[in-house]
Amino acid sequence: MASVPRTPKSVGEIESFITMLTAACEDASVHARLERLLSMPDPKRQAVVRAWVNDLLIAQAPGRFRAGDRLPARRPRGGKNL
């Protein structure tokens, strides 16, 4: 029987998130894009991320670039999983 992947307790346990932050620290353009994305209201930010993931799926990007295709549905306000 296949085991069910464990849900991370925090973003600090998500390797791709740490990689993204490292890239943002090392590359000014990545930093600027991430800062713009994070300054958006939640619904707009989620829509932009989903659109990027869809674009990656259409372009058949490698799996590690489209891990967001498993993003959960919109969280209720006040959710703490960011």
N, C-alpha and C positions, 0 to 999 in steps of 0.2 A: 504494500500500500504506500502511495506517495505521501510524504509529509507536507503539511500545510505551512507555507512560509510564515514566520513570526512577524507580526506587525511591530515596527519600530516604536519605542517608547517616546523618542524625541527625534528631531531632525538631525541631531548629532550622531545618530546611529545610521544615517542614510549616506553611504559612501559618495553617491553622485552629488548630493547636496554639498558635502565638504569639498569635493572637487570643484564644483561651481564657485564656491566662495574663494577657494584658492586662486582660481583663474581670475576672478574679479579683483583680487588683491594684486595680481601680477600684470594685468592687462587693463589699461585705462578704458578701452572701448567696451570690454565686457562689464567693467564696473559701471560705466555710464548707462548701459542697457539695463543692467540689473536694478540700478537705482531708479530709472524711469519706470520699470515694471512694478517695483515695490511701492512706488508712490501713487499708483493707480488705485481707485476704489476697488474693493473685492470683486464685484461682478465683472467689471471691465478687465481686471487682471486675469481672472479665471477664463474669460472668453478669449483673451489674447493667448494664454498658454494653450488652451484647447485648439485654437486655430494653428498655432505652431506645431503642435503634435500631429494634427491632421495633415499639415503640409509635409511633415517628415514621413508620415505613413504613405502618402501619395508618392513621394520621391523615393520610397523604399530605403530609407536611411537605416543604418545598422541599429539593432535593437537597443543598444545602450543609449542612443540618441532619442529614442522614442519611448522610453520607460514611462513617460507621462500618459501613454495610451491606456494605462491602468489607473489614471487619476480617479479618485472617488467623486461621486456627485457633489454638487455644491454643499458646503457645510453650513449648518445653521449659524446665525450670528452669535458671536461670543465663543465659537469653537476655538480650542487652544492648540490645534495640531499644526500651526505654522511655526 
